[in-house]
Amino acid sequence: QVQLVESGGGAVQPGGSLRLSCTTSGFHLGYYAIGWVRQAPGKGPEGVSCISTSTTNTYYADSVKGRFTVSRDNAKKTVYLQMTSLEPEDPAVYYCSTKTRGYSDVCEAGEISPADFGSWGQGTQVTVSS
């Protein structure tokens, strides 16, 4: 059974940092690109980041570029999203997922589309407030 479990969310002040983890089971993580998507209340899902099986191939939404870093440790079956300089626009539930559309091991260049991914976890809440 494919499972992805997000953790690491919490409440921080503007400018703070969090590291989200996506722990996987039920499939070979090394075969899949993994995406991070967030959804704020009243808004649609927004693609945040994607990392291919080749860890040098990473993509970020313009809204988080330079502040967020995605990485993966296939041996630990875990993907990370390091978030720094958090802004009031960042609060949302953050989800990780396997890439299911197109080539499953490679992120698509350009915009990160939530529709490219499936098998979402339960999400982890990120709150930014002073």
N, C-alpha and C positions, 0 to 999 in steps of 0.2 A: 504494500500500500504506500503510495507516494505521500510523503508528509514533509511540510516545511513549517517550522516553528520560529516565529520572530520573537526577539527579546531585546532588552536594553533601552527601551523607551523610558521616558520620565519627564519631569518638569525641570526646566532650566531657565535662567535669566537670559535676556538677549546678549549675544556674544559668547554664550556658553557652548559646551561641546557634549556630544553623546556618541557612543558607538553602538550601533545596532548589529545584532547577530541574526543570521538565518541558518538554523540547524536543520539539516535534511536527513531523510531516511527513506528507504523503500525504492531507491533508484541510485544509479551510479552518477554522482554529482559531476564527475570529470567529463561526462558526455554532453553536458548542457550549459548553455549560456543562462545566466540568472539576471533577472531584472528586479529593480526596486520601484515600486509605485506607491504614491501616497494619495490619500483622499481626505480632504478637509470637509467639515460639515457644510452641507448645502452646495458642494461643488462636485464636479466629475473627477474621476481618477486622473492623475497626472504622472506620467513616466518620469522618474527621477534619475535613474542610472541603470546601466547594463554592463555586465562583464562577460566576455566570451570565455570559452575554455582556454584559449590563449590569454593569459592574464595581462598581456600588453595591449589587448584590444578592449578598451573601456570607453563608455560614452556617458555624457551627463546632460541633463537639461540645462539650458542657459541660466535658469534661476538659481542653480546650485553650483555651477561650474566655478572651480577655484576654492570652494568651501567644503565640498563633500568628496570623499575618496572611497571607491569601492575596491574590495580585494576578496580573495578567496583562498581557502586552505582545503584542498580536496581530501587530504589525509584526515582532517578533522571533520570533513563533510559539512563545512560551514562557510558561509559568505558573510562578509562584514560591510557595513556602511559607516564610515567615520564621518561624523558631521561636526563641523566647527563653525564658529562665527554665526551661530543660529540667530535667525531673524524672526520678527513677529509674523512673517508670512509663511514660516515653515511648519507651524503646528498642523498635525494631521495624524491619521492612522497610517502607518507605513507597513507595506506588505512586500514580501519577496515571492518570486515565482519562477518556474522554469519557462524557458522560451519554447513555445509550441507551434508557432507559425513560421514558415520559411525554414531556413537551416537552423536546427535546434542548438547548434554549438557556437553560432556566430551572432553577435549583435548586429542589428541593421544600422547602417550609417545614417546620421541625421536624427530626426525626432524619435524619441523613445515612445512607442505606441503601446499603451496597456493591452490592446487587442492582440499583441504578439505573444502574450504570456497567458498561462493557465495554471491551475492547481495552486491557488492562492492559500497562504496560511491564514491564521486568525488575526494577524496584524499586531502592531505594538504602537501605543499612543505616545506621541511627542507633543509636549506643551512648552511654549515659550512665553514667559510673562515676567514682568518686573514686579 
